Amino acid sequence: MRSHKGNTLILFIFDLLLIDLCILGAFIARSASQEYLGLVPLGHGLSLYLLDKAWIPPVIAAALAYRGSYGTVMTVWDELLLLLKGLFISFLVVWVILSLQKEAEAVSRIVITLSFIFMAFLIPLGRMGMKFMLYKIFGRRRQASLFERRRGDRMNALKDSLNKEWYSGYAIVNNLYLDSLKGRIDTCFVPMEYADEETVKALKHKVDNMILVSSISGLSFMNTEIRTFLTKNIALITTNNGLLSRRRVVIKRITDVLLSAAGLILFLPFFLLIPILIKIDSRGPVFFVQRRCGINLAQFKMIKYRTMKAGGEAAFEEYLNGNEQALKDLKERNKLKADPRVTRIGRILRRTSLDELPQFLNVMKGDMSLVGPRPDLEGALEEFRDSYRMIYSRTKPGMTGLWQVSGRSDTKYAERVKLDYLYVLNWSIWLDVIIMLKTVRAIFGGKGAY
């Protein structure tokens, strides 16, 4: 417990220093650019912000605390969202206070606004670096227990998953049982399937920080809120409907069009260069068009850059003949690690996912989404057709998805079904942002790309 309070204090002080650093950077940037941009020279110095307005950093840190950024944060994505929300709230609060003090005109709007823009980047990066030092280098993780109903259950997979997420600051060091409760327990993770009323009441008497954890990927637990009615002695746990809501489907479509248009402009140099490289490397067309399963499992023409040799089917059949492992991989993933049909430039395109750039056109047309389940061949989905029918009835296939950031081609179909259900039931714009950011990391890591 002592190390946890110490870690929180370290993060709080570090945030204050980062806020001051951002204000300093914003002031220097404003002063250095005023001559080039034709701005009116500042009539005050840096001391106005660091001394006269010394209340600004504590107010910002208080807003971050209010949003829970010093509480239980399991992943870097959770913390990033909390920090951005906290910074937005503090931005409004700072301007309200300045207005009430009638000092909004005394400060530079550019300095204040630019400070918050710097904070949106520097504070999350600073948090990552500081937590890496605290938790990975110095081992200052908060010791926790994992509750088990009976001795011998040994939920090692769940324990390993939680311990692997070092960013949470928790380290599970032992298992906890009801008959072994002695004294106070600081933190205990309780699997959802064990969280009945009697167990929770028994643990609450002894556990200071109880965290329910669910590994049920088919249920919607993201974006939940709890409503209590003390007079009725009941509690309600509400969740959003993900892509089961038509309004969210419309929002997702608008987001797809805007971001795809931006992607077509951003990657324009690649659209000009890649066709030339494909033509130099091998004979055949630049594009590869294939019918894939789309919305409601209806067929659509998906377009990619060609990555295989034209007329390479004979070599492919010869490679599969008697190769049991290749046949198994083809059935489970519909891809092979060492496909003899792939060209030299094709391997590079696949590894970097640049072969999928033309799918921006599919997104603009409405056949695909930026994020969603994998667009696959009808035959490849034969075994999981019933499971995927509900998924594809709610969302279009995506250029990327949970399947890609969870292993890309290494992810088996049975696992993809669970991931796609999780995505449909828990969709939000923030979830799409996380998946797209993690896709970039997966591409650079090259894992599962072939």
Buried (B, 14 or more C-beta within 10 A) or exposed (E): EEBBEEBBEBBBEBBBEBBBBBBBBBBEBBBEEBEEEEEEEBEEEBEBBBEBBEEBBEBBBBBBBBBBBBEEBBEBBBBBBBBBBBBBBBBEBBBEBBEEEEEBEEBBEBBBBBBBBBBBEBBBEBBBEBBEEBBEEEEBBBBBBBBBEEEEBEBEEBBEEBBEEBBBBBBBEEBBEBEEBEEEBEBBBBBEEBBEEEBBEEBEEBBEBBBEBEEEBEEBBBBEEEEEEEEEEEEEEEBBBBBBEEEBBEBBBEBBEEBBEEBBEEBEEBBEEBBEBBBEBBEBEEEBEEEBBBBEBEEBEBBBBBBBBEEBEEEBEEBBEEBEEBEEBBEBBBBBEEBEBBBEBBBBBBBBBBBBBBBBBBBBEBBBBBBBBBBBBEEBBEEBEEBBEEBBEBBBBBBBBBBBBBBBBBBBBEBBBBBBBBBBBBBBEBBBBBBBBBBEEBBEEEEBBB
